[in-house]
Amino acid sequence: MADKPVCSSCAFFEDHHANDDHEIPDAGLCRFNPPVTQPVADAVGLWPVVKESDWCGHFAKEGLAA
């Protein structure tokens, strides 16, 4: 089966370190929605961390996102 609709093959997936100093294996950042806000005013927003095998209804094949 070619190009499964999973996060690792989505145009909005960034294969990157998690939101802090340690790396989570087989994970990346979802760039579809804006960063998630934090409970304190001086904290920065964080991009949602997703597993490569996760999926959602916003999947867009790499190279086709507009």
C-alpha positions in Angstrom: 0.0 0.0 0.0 1.5 3.3 -1.1 1.5 6.5 1.0 -0.5 5.6 4.1 -2.4 8.6 5.5 -0.3 8.6 8.7 1.6 11.6 10.2 5.0 10.6 8.9 3.8 11.0 5.3 1.8 14.2 5.9 2.8 17.6 4.6 2.2 19.1 8.1 4.5 16.6 10.0 7.9 17.9 11.0 10.4 15.1 11.8 12.0 17.1 14.6 13.0 17.0 18.2 10.1 17.3 20.6 9.2 20.5 22.3 12.1 20.4 24.8 15.7 19.2 25.1 15.1 15.4 24.7 14.1 13.5 21.6 11.1 11.2 21.5 11.7 8.2 19.2 9.4 7.9 16.2 7.7 11.3 17.0 7.5 14.7 15.4 5.6 17.9 15.5 2.2 18.6 13.9 2.2 21.9 12.1 -1.4 21.9 10.9 -2.8 23.9 13.9 -1.1 26.7 15.8 0.9 25.9 18.9 -1.0 24.9 22.0 -1.1 27.6 24.7 0.2 26.9 28.1 -1.4 27.5 31.5 0.9 30.4 32.6 1.1 33.7 30.7 4.9 33.8 30.3 5.2 30.2 28.9 5.6 29.7 25.1 3.1 27.8 23.0 4.1 24.2 22.0 3.4 22.4 18.8 1.6 19.1 19.4 3.9 16.1 19.5 2.6 13.2 17.4 3.9 9.7 16.7 4.9 8.9 13.1 2.1 6.3 13.0 -0.7 8.6 14.3 -3.3 10.0 11.9 -6.1 12.6 11.8 -8.6 14.1 9.5 -6.3 16.9 8.4 -3.9 14.6 6.4 -2.4 16.2 3.3 0.0 14.2 1.1 3.5 15.8 1.1 3.9 18.2 -1.7 0.1 18.8 -2.1 -0.6 21.1 0.9 -1.5 24.6 0.1 
